[in-house]
């Protein structure tokens, strides 16, 4: 499958400056002055223990939450003032979650089509796109199966296919291997890294596992709401 988003060398996708997030009327500081830039085509892992702020940060990138202070921009535009967050999530972002979130009464090919309903595609085009994506993740033989009939690894592959449905420029993955055994986790990470390279997609992945983070080209380490290290993987 040819790349769908060719990265523009050096261009910034996300830029954060002085990013803070407080909960419970300021008594809990989830983020405490975070600064970073993530560029087109990067594979970045956010790594840290529970409570370090990594999922809070990922939610902000997906416009599922907003900062208490600071600036967060997407391709130069201030995210806090975006007029249509739902459209941003539908058209620009693909989400991959730990718990898969496949609808249990829909089969695999129907689950992958769900994000496409916002794009006005014909049923034939939706089905063709879903089948193409499922083939790319090795699930051509599972098109008509309900999620309950799939293994954990297969469910996450289906969820990855769904995340690519609208050809997003950015994938946000929150502990995508958290419910998988080590063998399936390794296979899913190899698949994600392969798809990220082939599509030229910007991938931001949250994990507490250094082995999972080793697949990324860059690692941002977080602790107590701060980025304490920013390094490239060899």
N, C-alpha and C positions, 0 to 999 in steps of 0.2 A: 504494500500500500504506500503510495507516495506521500511525502510530507505535506501536511495541510496548513502548517504555520511555519513559514521560513523565518528564522530569527534574524532580526536586524542587529548586526554586531554592535555591542556596546549600549543598546537602548535599554532604558530602565522600565521594568514592568511595575514593580512596587518600590516606593521610597517612603521610609518612615523617619520622622524626626521628633525626638522628645516624646515618644508615645507612652502614655500612662493610662492605666485602667484601674479604677477603684470600685469596690463593692461594699455593701452594707454601710452606706453613708460615709465612706472614706476609711472605715476601720480595717478593710482588707485591700492591700495594694497588690493586684495581680501582675501589673506591669509598672516598672519604675524607671521610665526614661529610656526607651528603646530606640536605637538608630540603626538603620540598615538600608541597603539597596539590593534588590534582586533583579537580575537582568534577563532579557529574552533568552530562552533555551537553557537556563540553568536548572540543575537538579539539586535542590537545597534540602538538607535534613535539619529540622529543629529538634535538638536532643536535650533531654534533661529529666530529672525526677518528677514525680507527681507534685503538682503545686508550683512548678517553676514558671508557669505562664505560657507554655508553648501552645496549648490548645486555645487559650484566650486569644493569642496572637493569630492563630490560624483562622479562628472565627471572624476576626476583624478583616482579614484578607478576603474572606468570603462574604463580607457585609452581613454576617449573622450577629454582629455586635459592633459597637462603636467605642472609640477611645474617650476617656474622661478629659484628657489633655493631649496636645501634640497634633502632628500632621501625618496623615497617611494618604499617599497619592497612588493612583493606578494610571499608568501611562500619562503622567503629568496632570491628571485631574484629581482634585480633592475628593476623597471617597465619602466623606461625611455629608457632602452637599449633592451627591448624585441623585438625580430626580427619580430614577426608577431602579431601586435595588433588585427587585425581582427579575427585571430584564437582564441586568448585569449578571446575576447568578445563572440565568437560563442560557445566556448567549456567550459569556466570556469564561465561565468557570465550570469545571467538572469536579464533582465531589466523590471521594471514596472514603467510606467509614469502616470502622472496626466491625460493626454489626450488620453489614451488607445492606440492610433496608430494602430487600426485594419484597414486592407485594406477593403474599402467599397464594392468592387466588388467580394470579396471572402466570402463564408459562414464561420460559426464559426469553423467547424472542419478543413477547409482549412487554415484559419488564424493560427491555432495552429500548423499546420504542417510546416509552412514557415521556422522556424529556422532549421528544420531537414534536409533540402536539402543539407546543407554543410556536413552532416554526412554519406551520401551514403546509406541511408536506402531504402528498397524497398517501393513502394507505399502502399503495404499491411501493412508493419510494421509501416510506418508513420501514416496511418489512425488508426491502432489499438492503437498506443501510444497516438494519439490525443484524441481518444474516451475515453481512460482510464483516461487521465488527466481531460477532461471535466466532466466525472463522478465524479471525486474527488472534483470538485468545484461546483457540483450540477447543471450541465448544460446538462445532457444527453438528455433532451427534446428539446434542442435548436441546435442540431448539424447542421442542414441544413439551419438555419436562417442566413440572412445577418445582419451585425452589426446594420443597421438602424432599424431593427425589435426588437432589444434588449433594455432593460432599461439601465440606467447608471450603476447600480450595476451589471447587467449581463455582460455588456461590460468589466467592470473591472475584473470580474471573468474569462472571456475568456482571458483577457490579462495576468492574473496570470497563467492560464493554459499554455499559450504560453511561458511564462518566464521559465517554468519548462521543456520545450520540450526536451532539450539536457542534462537533469540531471545535471544542474550546481551546483557547490559547494557553490556559492555565489549568493544571490539575492540583487540587488540594486534597491530601490524603492524611487522615487522622488515625494513627495506629492501624494501618490496613492489614497487618499480620497478627494483630492481638488475639484473635480467636482461632489461630491456626497452629498446627504442630510445626516442628522445625523444618520438616521436609516440604510441606506445603508453603510455609512462609518463604523459604528459599526460592521455590518455583514462582511464587507470586512476585517477589522482588525482581527476579530475573526478567519476568514478563513486563513489569512496570518500567524497568530501566530500558528494555528493548523498545517498547512503544514510545517512551519519552524521546529516545534518540531518533527513531524513525519519523515521528511527527514533528520534531523540533519544538515540543511542548515545554513550557516552564512548569516544573514539578516542585511543589513544596510539601514535604512529608514530615509529620510529627511522629517521633518514636522515643522510647526510653532505652532502646536496645542498640548498643554500639555496632553489633554485627549488621543489623538492618541499615544503620546509618552509613556503613562502609560502601553501600551501593551508590550513594550520592557523590556528586562532584565537589560539594561544599557542605560544611557542617557549621551551623550556628549553635553553640552550647549555651543553655540557659540555666540560671539558678536564681531563685528568689526574685523573679520578675525582671531580671536583667540578662543581657547577652554578655557572657563572660569570655567567650572565645569565638573567633570567626576564622576558619581554616579550610584550605583546600585538601581534599583527599588525594593521595598519590595515585 
